[in-house]
Amino acid sequence: MNNTLNIVGGGMAGSEAAWQAAQMGVSVVIHEMRPQVGTFAHQTGNLAEMVCSNSFRSDDDEQNAVGLLHWEMRAADGLIMKMADRHRLPAGGALAVDRDPFAQSVTDRLRAHPNVTVKEGEITELPTEGHWIFATGPLTSENLGAAIARETGAQALAFFDAIAPIVYFDSIDMSRAWMQSRYDKGGTEEERTAYLNCPMDRVQYEAFIDALLTADKTEFHEGETATYFDGCLPIEVMAERGRETLRFGPMKPVGLTNPHQPDVKPYAVVQLRRDNALGTLYNIVGFQTKMKYSAQTKVLRTIPGLENAGFARLGGIHRNTFLNSPTLIDHQMRLKSRPNIRFAGQITGVEGYVESAAMGLLAGRLAAAEILGESLAPPPQDSAMGALIHHITGGAEAKTFQPMNVNFGLFRPVDGLKGGRRGRKDRYKAYTDRAKAAWTDWLSQSTLDASQPL
């Protein structure tokens, strides 16, 4: 059998899988359909291109599960985290990255690796031979999606993701807007000014909600049901749940003081976060939308400070495909009906850039170990990666399986700790301490070194 590892899809998961396997000495071929075959959201042919402007979320590895996942990936010499740290943007306690140079750096490192080859072109069928990882993500092509559906004997599950608009900084009226991170988080001036704020009084907020509710929206095909992931709800869907929903969500006015009117508390605040290192682009935080383009420009320009906004990218909505992994994928991340194929990334039913890359890291290591004739067990359930893979490969209820971010609810309880809000800080610290020990032990037990310098 050919001992080359073929990876379909060069996103977060595919790139990390390729890096891990190549570092372990395995020859890797990345099959990426872009730029020959485009997608709704991608703009380049680079590997690890981020199509959503949100950050890698919290970098706190003691009180936040995704921050713990960052720690585990760094400990495993993960390429995605290495390049994210290199191209980090100020974002308070979150990890945000400068998207374009980040993707370019990942692409350059993989193309320069002696064990990696990148082939452009679409894979449309599931191969019967060889070692394969499918990491095609939420934008799996129609032809490949149909092949997966035929093999699994059921229609692929799907929900919808929305992306937020990006605004040119020089088009924002700074006589109305101001720079401030919520609660002034961040130690440096750059961190404190990572966010830009546009205030609304009650009349402006009510008019904005009216405009949202009546704006033209993207229509779905007949018979297609719109099921959204809660972490990427379009703003108009949130508004439909109640007129105050946005004011208690992405538009909450807490932790901010308007220097133009310091004695007036805003009724609501729209926040924008720096989207590149130059500070020329800002994305509107939490403003994923399915409004049609003409409606977006009209509605968003009712926000104080954005009356003359120029948009580098408008928002949109796309279908997100994923497998019912608890019934289809084993604990080695292999398709049960075709064990020569592994799946990784969002298509397995994890949600988020970090989680996708983490599943790529595991799939790459597990596949490389198999090719090299080694036995490598999945990571322990007490680690963040172990908790996540346990959830998608059997821990979740198959009948109601939906994409999941990493969270402490996936972790086994720690004995002897008090519950409730007062004990949460100690409980989370206990989770992270236990996870770090479990992950470090798992890495040390493997005889395969995936940390060789180039």
DANOR-V171932 format. One line per field, one symbol per residue. ss: DSSP state (@ for helix, = for strand, . for the rest). Layout:
# DANOR-V171932
ss = ???
This chain:
# DANOR-V171932
ss = ....====...@@@@@@@@@@@@....=====.........................=......@@@@@@@@@@@...@@@@@@@@.==....=.==.@@@@@@@@@@@@@@...=====..........====..@@@..@@@@@@@@@@@....============@@@......==..@@@....@@@@..======.@@@@@@@@@@@@@..=..........=.@@@..@@@@@@.....@@@..........@@@......=======......========..=.@@@@@@@@..........===..=======..@@@@=....==..======.@@@@.=..@@@@@@@@@@@@@@@@@@@............@@@@@@@@@@@@..@@@...=...@@@..........@@@@@@@@@@@@@@@@@@@@@@@@@.........
